[in-house]
Amino acid sequence: MALISDSMSERSVKVALLLAFASGVLVGWQANRVRRRYLDWRKRRLQDQLAVTQKKLDLSCKQKPQETLETKLTSFKTELMGLHRYIKKIMFFHT
């Protein structure tokens, strides 16, 4: 090997390449674990928000007269559909 200096042997180059590859695999694995933890946390948070919104919807259906109920229902449905889309997106990226 003409490109390798006398002080560096072929074995030391192979060891350096192996260490670089192994550290890349380890860093990638840890990054994926952190990403999955974040996605799990985000999924739980959005599901909690969805549960709170559904509870609000149930309470508003019981307490309000029919005229304002339809406008409230429309806004809550819109909010629920948005949260549902986020949860679906997270489920898609989570798998």
MARFIZA-465104 format. One record per residue: residue number from 1; residue in three letters; chain; x, y, z of N, C-alpha, C, CB in turn. Coordinates in nm, 2 decimals, decimal comma. Glycine has a CB too. Example, Ala and Ser with C-alpha at 12.3 -4.5 7.8 and 13.67 -1.06 7.14 Angstrom:
2
k:r:c:nu:nv:nw:cau:cav:caw:cu:cv:cw:cbu:cbv:cbw
1:ala:A:1,32:-0,57:0,78:1,23:-0,45:0,78:1,32:-0,33:0,78:1,13:-0,45:0,90
2:ser:A:1,28:-0,22:0,71:1,37:-0,11:0,71:1,29:0,00:0,79:1,41:-0,06:0,57
# end
This chain:
95
k:r:c:nu:nv:nw:cau:cav:caw:cu:cv:cw:cbu:cbv:cbw
1:met:A:0,08:-0,12:0,00:0,00:0,00:0,00:0,09:0,12:0,00:-0,10:0,00:0,12
2:ala:A:0,08:0,20:-0,11:0,17:0,31:-0,12:0,11:0,43:-0,04:0,19:0,35:-0,27
3:leu:A:-0,02:0,44:-0,02:-0,08:0,55:0,04:-0,06:0,55:0,19:-0,23:0,55:0,01
4:ile:A:-0,03:0,44:0,25:-0,02:0,42:0,40:0,13:0,45:0,43:-0,07:0,28:0,45
5:ser:A:0,15:0,54:0,53:0,28:0,57:0,57:0,34:0,45:0,64:0,29:0,69:0,66
6:asp:A:0,47:0,46:0,67:0,54:0,35:0,74:0,49:0,33:0,88:0,69:0,37:0,73
7:ser:A:0,45:0,44:0,94:0,41:0,43:1,08:0,28:0,36:1,10:0,41:0,57:1,15
8:met:A:0,20:0,36:1,00:0,06:0,30:1,01:0,07:0,17:0,93:-0,05:0,39:0,95
9:ser:A:0,04:0,06:1,00:0,03:-0,07:0,93:-0,11:-0,09:0,88:0,07:-0,18:1,03
10:glu:A:-0,12:-0,19:0,80:-0,26:-0,23:0,74:-0,35:-0,28:0,85:-0,24:-0,34:0,64
11:arg:A:-0,29:-0,34:0,95:-0,38:-0,39:1,06:-0,44:-0,28:1,14:-0,30:-0,48:1,16
12:ser:A:-0,36:-0,17:1,17:-0,41:-0,06:1,25:-0,52:0,02:1,17:-0,30:0,04:1,28
13:val:A:-0,51:0,02:1,04:-0,61:0,08:0,96:-0,74:0,00:0,96:-0,57:0,10:0,81
14:lys:A:-0,73:-0,13:0,96:-0,85:-0,22:0,97:-0,91:-0,20:1,11:-0,81:-0,37:0,95
15:val:A:-0,83:-0,20:1,21:-0,89:-0,18:1,35:-0,96:-0,05:1,36:-0,78:-0,19:1,45
16:ala:A:-0,90:0,06:1,30:-0,96:0,19:1,31:-1,10:0,19:1,23:-0,87:0,30:1,25
17:leu:A:-1,10:0,13:1,12:-1,23:0,12:1,04:-1,33:0,04:1,12:-1,20:0,05:0,90
18:leu:A:-1,29:-0,07:1,18:-1,38:-0,15:1,26:-1,44:-0,07:1,37:-1,32:-0,28:1,31
19:leu:A:-1,35:0,01:1,44:-1,40:0,09:1,56:-1,49:0,20:1,51:-1,28:0,15:1,63
20:ala:A:-1,46:0,26:1,39:-1,55:0,36:1,34:-1,69:0,31:1,31:-1,49:0,43:1,22
21:phe:A:-1,69:0,19:1,24:-1,82:0,13:1,21:-1,90:0,09:1,33:-1,79:0,00:1,12
22:ala:A:-1,83:0,03:1,43:-1,90:-0,01:1,55:-1,95:0,11:1,63:-1,80:-0,09:1,64
23:ser:A:-1,88:0,22:1,63:-1,93:0,34:1,70:-2,05:0,40:1,63:-1,82:0,44:1,72
24:gly:A:-2,05:0,39:1,49:-2,16:0,44:1,41:-2,29:0,36:1,44:-2,13:0,44:1,26
25:val:A:-2,27:0,23:1,45:-2,39:0,14:1,47:-2,44:0,17:1,61:-2,34:-0,01:1,46
26:leu:A:-2,35:0,19:1,71:-2,40:0,22:1,85:-2,47:0,35:1,86:-2,28:0,21:1,94
27:val:A:-2,42:0,45:1,79:-2,48:0,59:1,80:-2,61:0,58:1,72:-2,39:0,69:1,73
28:gly:A:-2,62:0,51:1,61:-2,75:0,50:1,54:-2,85:0,43:1,62:-2,73:0,43:1,41
29:trp:A:-2,81:0,32:1,69:-2,91:0,24:1,77:-2,96:0,33:1,89:-2,83:0,12:1,83
30:gln:A:-2,87:0,41:1,95:-2,91:0,49:2,06:-3,01:0,60:2,01:-2,79:0,55:2,13
31:ala:A:-2,98:0,66:1,90:-3,06:0,76:1,84:-3,20:0,71:1,81:-3,00:0,82:1,71
32:asn:A:-3,21:0,59:1,76:-3,34:0,53:1,73:-3,42:0,51:1,86:-3,32:0,40:1,66
33:arg:A:-3,35:0,46:1,97:-3,42:0,44:2,10:-3,47:0,58:2,15:-3,32:0,39:2,20
34:val:A:-3,40:0,68:2,14:-3,44:0,81:2,18:-3,56:0,86:2,10:-3,33:0,92:2,17
35:arg:A:-3,56:0,84:1,96:-3,67:0,87:1,88:-3,79:0,80:1,91:-3,63:0,85:1,73
36:arg:A:-3,78:0,67:1,94:-3,90:0,59:1,97:-3,96:0,63:2,11:-3,86:0,44:1,98
37:arg:A:-3,87:0,67:2,20:-3,92:0,72:2,33:-4,00:0,85:2,31:-3,80:0,74:2,43
38:tyr:A:-3,95:0,94:2,23:-4,02:1,06:2,20:-4,15:1,03:2,13:-3,93:1,15:2,11
39:leu:A:-4,15:0,94:2,04:-4,28:0,91:1,97:-4,38:0,85:2,06:-4,26:0,82:1,85
40:asp:A:-4,34:0,76:2,15:-4,43:0,71:2,25:-4,48:0,81:2,34:-4,35:0,60:2,34
41:trp:A:-4,40:0,91:2,39:-4,44:1,02:2,47:-4,54:1,10:2,40:-4,32:1,10:2,52
42:arg:A:-4,51:1,13:2,28:-4,60:1,22:2,20:-4,74:1,15:2,17:-4,54:1,26:2,06
43:lys:A:-4,73:1,02:2,15:-4,86:0,95:2,13:-4,94:0,95:2,26:-4,83:0,80:2,09
44:arg:A:-4,88:0,92:2,37:-4,95:0,93:2,50:-5,01:1,07:2,52:-4,86:0,89:2,61
45:arg:A:-4,93:1,17:2,50:-4,98:1,31:2,52:-5,10:1,34:2,43:-4,87:1,41:2,49
46:leu:A:-5,10:1,30:2,30:-5,21:1,33:2,21:-5,33:1,24:2,25:-5,17:1,30:2,07
47:gln:A:-5,31:1,12:2,29:-5,42:1,04:2,34:-5,49:1,10:2,46:-5,38:0,89:2,36
48:asp:A:-5,41:1,15:2,55:-5,46:1,22:2,67:-5,54:1,35:2,63:-5,35:1,26:2,77
49:gln:A:-5,49:1,42:2,53:-5,56:1,54:2,48:-5,69:1,50:2,42:-5,47:1,62:2,38
50:leu:A:-5,69:1,39:2,34:-5,81:1,34:2,28:-5,91:1,30:2,39:-5,78:1,22:2,19
51:ala:A:-5,87:1,23:2,49:-5,96:1,19:2,60:-6,02:1,31:2,67:-5,89:1,10:2,70
52:val:A:-5,94:1,42:2,69:-5,99:1,54:2,76:-6,10:1,61:2,66:-5,88:1,64:2,79
53:thr:A:-6,07:1,61:2,54:-6,16:1,67:2,44:-6,29:1,60:2,43:-6,09:1,68:2,30
54:gln:A:-6,28:1,46:2,43:-6,40:1,38:2,43:-6,48:1,40:2,56:-6,37:1,23:2,41
55:lys:A:-6,41:1,42:2,67:-6,49:1,44:2,80:-6,56:1,58:2,79:-6,39:1,44:2,92
56:lys:A:-6,49:1,68:2,73:-6,55:1,81:2,72:-6,67:1,80:2,63:-6,45:1,91:2,66
57:leu:A:-6,66:1,73:2,52:-6,77:1,71:2,43:-6,89:1,64:2,50:-6,73:1,62:2,31
58:asp:A:-6,86:1,54:2,58:-6,97:1,47:2,65:-7,04:1,57:2,75:-6,92:1,35:2,72
59:leu:A:-6,96:1,65:2,82:-7,01:1,74:2,92:-7,09:1,85:2,85:-6,90:1,80:3,00
60:ser:A:-7,04:1,90:2,74:-7,12:2,01:2,67:-7,25:1,95:2,61:-7,03:2,07:2,55
61:cys:A:-7,25:1,83:2,57:-7,37:1,77:2,51:-7,48:1,76:2,62:-7,35:1,63:2,45
62:lys:A:-7,44:1,74:2,75:-7,53:1,72:2,86:-7,58:1,86:2,91:-7,47:1,64:2,97
63:gln:A:-7,50:1,96:2,90:-7,53:2,09:2,97:-7,60:2,20:2,88:-7,41:2,14:3,03
64:lys:A:-7,57:2,20:2,75:-7,61:2,31:2,67:-7,74:2,29:2,60:-7,50:2,34:2,56
65:pro:A:-7,81:2,40:2,56:-7,93:2,38:2,48:-7,90:2,34:2,34:-8,02:2,51:2,49
66:gln:A:-8,00:2,30:2,26:-7,98:2,25:2,13:-7,92:2,35:2,03:-8,11:2,20:2,08
67:glu:A:-7,95:2,48:2,04:-7,90:2,57:1,94:-7,75:2,58:1,95:-7,96:2,71:1,96
68:thr:A:-7,69:2,60:2,06:-7,55:2,62:2,08:-7,48:2,48:2,08:-7,52:2,69:2,21
69:leu:A:-7,55:2,38:2,10:-7,49:2,25:2,10:-7,44:2,21:1,96:-7,59:2,14:2,15
70:glu:A:-7,51:2,24:1,86:-7,46:2,21:1,73:-7,33:2,28:1,69:-7,57:2,24:1,62
71:thr:A:-7,32:2,41:1,73:-7,20:2,48:1,70:-7,08:2,42:1,78:-7,21:2,63:1,72
72:lys:A:-7,11:2,39:1,91:-7,00:2,33:1,99:-6,96:2,20:1,93:-7,05:2,32:2,13
73:leu:A:-7,06:2,12:1,89:-7,03:1,98:1,84:-6,95:1,99:1,72:-7,16:1,91:1,81
74:thr:A:-6,97:2,08:1,63:-6,90:2,10:1,51:-6,75:2,14:1,54:-6,96:2,21:1,42
75:ser:A:-6,73:2,23:1,63:-6,59:2,27:1,67:-6,52:2,15:1,74:-6,59:2,39:1,76
76:phe:A:-6,59:2,08:1,82:-6,52:1,96:1,89:-6,49:1,85:1,79:-6,61:1,91:2,00
77:lys:A:-6,58:1,83:1,69:-6,55:1,73:1,59:-6,43:1,76:1,51:-6,67:1,71:1,50
78:thr:A:-6,42:1,89:1,48:-6,30:1,94:1,41:-6,17:1,91:1,49:-6,31:2,09:1,37
79:glu:A:-6,18:1,95:1,61:-6,06:1,93:1,70:-6,03:1,78:1,72:-6,09:1,99:1,84
80:leu:A:-6,13:1,70:1,73:-6,11:1,55:1,74:-6,05:1,50:1,62:-6,24:1,48:1,78
81:met:A:-6,10:1,54:1,50:-6,04:1,49:1,38:-5,89:1,53:1,36:-6,12:1,54:1,26
82:gly:A:-5,86:1,65:1,41:-5,72:1,69:1,40:-5,63:1,61:1,49:-5,71:1,84:1,44
83:leu:A:-5,68:1,58:1,61:-5,60:1,50:1,71:-5,59:1,35:1,65:-5,67:1,50:1,85
84:his:A:-5,70:1,31:1,59:-5,70:1,17:1,54:-5,60:1,16:1,43:-5,84:1,13:1,49
85:arg:A:-5,59:1,26:1,34:-5,49:1,26:1,23:-5,35:1,26:1,29:-5,50:1,39:1,14
86:tyr:A:-5,32:1,34:1,40:-5,19:1,34:1,46:-5,15:1,20:1,51:-5,18:1,44:1,57
87:ile:A:-5,25:1,13:1,58:-5,23:1,00:1,63:-5,20:0,90:1,52:-5,34:0,95:1,72
88:lys:A:-5,27:0,91:1,41:-5,25:0,82:1,30:-5,11:0,84:1,24:-5,35:0,84:1,19
89:lys:A:-5,07:0,97:1,23:-4,94:1,00:1,18:-4,83:0,94:1,27:-4,92:1,15:1,16
90:ile:A:-4,85:0,96:1,40:-4,75:0,90:1,49:-4,74:0,75:1,48:-4,78:0,94:1,64
91:met:A:-4,86:0,69:1,47:-4,86:0,54:1,46:-4,79:0,50:1,33:-5,01:0,49:1,46
92:phe:A:-4,80:0,58:1,22:-4,74:0,54:1,10:-4,59:0,55:1,11:-4,78:0,64:0,99
93:phe:A:-4,54:0,66:1,18:-4,39:0,67:1,20:-4,34:0,58:1,31:-4,36:0,82:1,23
94:his:A:-4,42:0,54:1,39:-4,38:0,46:1,51:-4,35:0,31:1,46:-4,48:0,45:1,62
95:thr:A:-4,41:0,27:1,36:-4,39:0,13:1,32:-4,28:0,12:1,21:-4,51:0,07:1,26
# end
